[in-house]
Amino acid sequence: MYGWRGRIGLLIPSSNTTMEEEFRRVLPEGVSLHVARMRLKNVTVKELMEMEKYALNAVEELVDADVDLIVYGCTTGSLIGGINYDTHLSRMLSERAGIPVITTATAVCKALKTLNISKVSVATPYIEDVNLKEKEFLEAHGFKVVKIKGLGITSNIEIGKQPPHIVYKLAREVDNSEADGIFISCTNLRTLEIIDVLERDLDKPIVSSNQATLWATLKTLRVKERYDKLGVLIRNHL
């Protein structure tokens, strides 16, 4: 049986083409990934809120695969409802599934705190309405957002098409001398390939949505693995 060290149930937006692939490339031997999707085409406040109603059925499908935990793999989808929305989703879905549920928004907050990042610059692919919701969420959790900049993309398929060098450039653009670190938001952005080089070039910690979610997932499963190129968060705190 695959997943003898742990079985992950991953919930992602239907148009997400990145998170599943990034996870599969780096998951340790013996950890399996089982994926269900929630309908979303455009990253707007309206569609992100509507994803919640698709999550319940998707969770039940993942439970059928006998997974050990469920990951709600969408950054803005797990914070769009305000300060406690991530915990609301975790509680609601965990009650339905009977197993632990992690959201990306919760994982990101824990990662930033673990790295002692209190002042953060944020790079996103989003439009301004969504950026505002993310800024409000992070600041409600005690982080000072010193700068936030998005690519202004609505289509989630287009977000998934952005090459790593575009994300690298955006992260450098939001870098600020006041910031303790940089957060690259969105589980549909390719980030795992550039975290290590960004940390070297900018000399500060980098947190990305997929990196933080992977870290929180493996910690919950109590699976330890050596990673040298996924940033200081996973290298030193897994």
C-alpha positions in Angstrom: 0.0 0.0 0.0 1.3 3.4 -0.9 1.6 5.9 2.0 3.1 3.6 4.6 4.6 6.7 6.4 1.6 8.9 5.8 -1.3 9.6 3.4 -2.1 13.2 2.5 -5.5 14.2 1.2 -5.1 17.5 -0.7 -8.0 19.8 -1.6 -7.1 22.3 -4.3 -9.0 24.6 -6.6 -10.1 22.9 -9.8 -7.9 25.2 -11.9 -4.7 24.8 -9.8 -2.0 23.2 -11.9 1.0 23.7 -9.6 0.5 22.6 -6.0 -0.1 18.9 -6.7 3.0 18.7 -9.0 5.2 20.6 -6.5 4.2 18.3 -3.7 4.7 15.1 -5.8 8.2 16.2 -6.7 9.4 16.6 -3.1 7.4 14.3 -0.9 9.5 11.8 1.0 9.4 8.1 0.1 6.5 6.4 1.8 4.3 9.5 1.8 1.4 9.4 -0.7 -0.7 12.2 -2.1 -4.4 11.9 -2.9 -6.1 14.9 -4.6 -9.7 16.3 -4.8 -10.7 19.5 -6.5 -13.1 22.4 -5.7 -14.6 24.5 -8.5 -12.8 27.8 -9.1 -11.8 29.4 -12.4 -11.0 33.0 -11.4 -9.3 34.3 -8.3 -11.9 36.8 -7.1 -13.4 37.4 -3.7 -16.8 35.9 -4.9 -15.4 32.7 -6.3 -13.0 32.2 -3.4 -15.9 32.4 -1.0 -17.9 30.0 -3.1 -15.3 27.3 -2.8 -16.3 26.5 0.7 -19.5 24.8 -0.5 -17.6 22.5 -2.8 -15.1 21.5 -0.1 -17.5 19.4 1.9 -18.2 16.9 -0.9 -14.5 16.8 -1.8 -13.5 16.0 1.8 -15.8 13.0 1.8 -14.2 11.7 -1.4 -10.7 12.0 0.2 -11.9 10.2 3.4 -12.7 7.3 1.1 -9.0 7.0 0.3 -8.2 6.5 4.0 -6.0 9.6 4.3 -4.4 10.6 7.6 -5.0 14.3 7.2 -6.5 16.8 4.8 -4.9 19.9 3.5 -7.0 22.8 2.2 -4.5 23.9 -0.4 -5.5 27.5 -1.3 -4.0 30.6 0.3 -6.7 33.2 -0.3 -9.4 30.6 -0.3 -8.5 29.9 3.4 -8.3 33.5 4.5 -10.9 35.3 2.3 -13.5 35.3 5.1 -11.5 37.2 7.6 -9.3 36.6 10.6 -10.8 33.3 11.8 -11.8 31.9 8.5 -8.9 29.5 8.3 -9.8 28.0 11.7 -13.5 27.9 10.7 -12.6 25.9 7.6 -10.4 23.5 9.5 -13.0 22.9 12.2 -15.9 22.4 9.7 -14.0 20.1 7.4 -12.4 18.1 10.3 -15.8 17.5 11.8 -17.0 16.2 8.5 -13.9 14.0 7.9 -13.1 12.9 11.4 -9.4 13.6 10.8 -7.1 16.7 11.2 -7.4 19.4 8.6 -4.6 22.0 7.8 -5.2 25.2 5.7 -2.5 27.0 3.8 -3.4 30.3 5.5 -2.8 28.7 9.0 0.4 27.1 7.8 1.8 30.4 6.5 1.1 32.2 9.7 2.8 29.5 11.7 5.8 29.6 9.3 6.2 33.3 9.6 6.1 33.1 13.4 8.6 30.2 13.4 11.0 32.3 11.4 10.4 35.4 13.7 9.1 37.4 10.7 7.0 40.2 12.1 7.4 42.7 9.2 6.8 41.1 5.9 6.8 42.0 2.2 4.2 40.0 0.2 4.4 39.0 -3.5 1.2 37.7 -5.1 -0.3 37.0 -8.5 -3.6 38.6 -7.4 -5.8 41.6 -8.2 -6.0 44.4 -5.7 -9.3 43.3 -4.1 -7.8 40.0 -3.2 -4.5 41.6 -2.1 -6.5 43.8 0.3 -8.1 40.7 1.9 -4.7 39.1 2.3 -3.2 42.2 3.9 -6.1 42.5 6.3 -5.8 38.9 7.3 -2.0 39.0 7.9 -2.2 42.2 9.9 -5.1 40.9 12.0 -2.7 38.1 12.9 -0.1 40.6 14.1 2.2 40.9 11.1 3.1 44.2 9.6 2.8 44.2 5.8 5.4 46.7 4.7 4.7 46.1 1.0 2.4 44.0 -1.1 2.4 43.8 -4.9 0.4 41.5 -7.2 0.6 40.6 -10.9 -3.0 41.6 -11.4 -4.1 38.2 -12.8 -7.6 37.0 -12.3 -7.5 33.7 -14.3 -6.1 30.9 -12.1 -5.0 29.0 -15.2 -2.9 32.0 -16.1 -1.4 32.2 -12.6 -0.3 28.6 -13.0 1.4 29.4 -16.3 3.8 32.0 -14.7 7.4 30.7 -14.9 9.6 30.8 -11.9 11.7 33.7 -13.1 8.6 35.9 -13.1 8.0 35.0 -9.5 11.7 35.5 -8.6 11.6 39.0 -10.1 8.3 39.9 -8.3 9.8 38.8 -5.0 12.8 41.1 -5.5 10.5 44.0 -6.4 8.6 43.7 -3.1 11.8 43.3 -1.0 12.1 46.1 1.5 14.8 47.0 4.0 12.2 47.1 6.7 10.9 43.6 6.0 12.2 40.7 8.1 11.3 38.3 5.3 9.2 37.8 2.2 6.0 35.8 1.7 5.2 34.6 -1.8 1.5 33.9 -1.8 -0.6 31.4 -3.9 -0.4 27.6 -4.1 -0.7 27.9 -7.9 2.6 29.8 -8.3 5.8 27.8 -8.9 8.1 28.7 -6.0 10.0 25.7 -4.7 12.6 26.1 -7.5 13.5 29.6 -6.4 13.3 29.8 -2.6 16.9 28.8 -1.9 18.4 31.2 -4.5 16.1 34.1 -3.3 17.3 33.5 0.3 20.9 33.7 -0.8 20.4 36.8 -3.0 18.3 38.7 -0.6 19.8 37.5 2.6 16.5 37.0 4.4 14.0 34.1 4.9 11.5 33.3 2.2 8.1 31.7 2.9 5.9 30.5 0.0 2.4 29.0 0.2 3.4 25.6 -1.0 6.6 25.5 1.1 4.8 26.4 4.3 2.0 24.0 3.6 4.4 21.2 2.9 6.3 22.0 6.1 3.1 22.0 8.2 1.8 18.8 6.6 5.0 16.8 7.3 5.2 18.1 10.8 1.6 17.0 11.4 2.4 13.6 10.0 5.6 13.5 12.1 7.6 12.7 9.1 11.2 14.0 9.0 13.2 14.4 5.8 16.3 16.3 4.8 15.8 19.1 2.4 18.7 21.4 1.4 17.0 23.6 -1.2 13.6 24.5 0.1 14.6 27.4 2.3 15.5 27.8 6.0 12.0 27.0 7.2 12.2 23.4 6.1 15.9 23.0 6.4 16.1 24.0 10.0 12.6 23.6 11.4 11.1 20.4 10.1 
